[in-house]
Amino acid sequence: MGIFVFLPLVLPLTAWPVARLAEQHLHPRTATRLLTAIAVVLAVCSTLCLALLMVVGTAQLPGNPLPDGWSDPEVRAAVPYDEVAGPVAVPALLAVLAACTATARRHRRVRRAAVRALAGLPPRGVVVLPEAAPYAYALPGGGRGRDRIVVSAGMLGALTGPERRALFAHERAHLTARHHRHQLAVRLASRANPMLRPLGSAVAFTTERWADEAAAAAVGSRSAVARAVARAGLLGAGPVPAGALAHFAAPGPVPRRVAALLAPAPPRPAWPPLFTTVGLAVWGAAAGAVVSALSSANSAVTLIALLDAATPL
């Protein structure tokens, strides 16, 4: 394997072009699903490879509980500089586990705090809070019957009737498509491998665009949704609720969303034709990201096979 064993750790860099092109040229639903899948695969492969590098690099240390076959010279030859890679992989893997655990705990803590904050209110799908600060967000509750749309009186008072319908359709689309799962998956992936952070920002944008397009289809007017997004974004530029609720009230990249809504709807099928400038760029970047993911998986699986072959029955 040689130096190629380190590929899963650096191949996430190749996902940057597809993130940029996908959020610009693909339908937001397709872009969200594609980027989420790529981020998860690359993160799993890089974390697994990091663990295997640690095993191979530390197997020869005296007193370790690992099988003797894992310190075989042939196994160690598959990992160049194993005497350096092993000790370095230990703190790196611990940092990955700590970062992912902290992110998952924070997500769970924020969700629970937000649910507790609304516990005394009637169990309705839409909750209007009597606050002057303008904000609105979708609060997933673990099921469609417990999902809520939370909006302040200040936000409702600043919107017209069509804009209110667009706002509710937008937040309802977030809940229907379970966008929080995509965002959490990519957030965890970026903690596992910091090179995947551009995919996190791209998915944050594409989920908002996905909800915008769903709202435009629901209300039948792209301009009404654009006005609602622009007005909500301007209002939301001020103070937002403190603590847990602020986690859900971020307005997102408003100017880009408004510009996309004022343009024609994304074409369907979502993928552009291959023999166009945009098509060649998007398909090429997507193919490169998929090849990178497969290469990462192949390197990790090959190293596992070497360790399995070196382990006595």
Secondary structure, 3 states (H helix, E strand, C coil): CHHHHHHHHHHHHHHHHHHHHHHHHCCHHHHHHHHHHHHHHHHHHHHHHHHHHHHHHHCCCCCCCCCHHHHCHHHHHCCCCHHHHHHHHHHHHHHHHHHHHHHHHHHHHHHHHHHHHCCCCCCCCEEEECCCCCCEEEECCCCCCCCEEEEEHHHHHHCCHHHHHHHHHHHHHHHHCCHHHHHHHHHHHHHHCHHHHHHHHHHHHHHHHHHHHHHHHHHCCHHHHHHHHHHHHHHCCCCCCCHHHHHCCCCCCHHHHHHHHHCCCCCCCCCCCCCCHHHHHHHHHHHHHHHHHHHHHHHHHHHHHHHHHHCCC
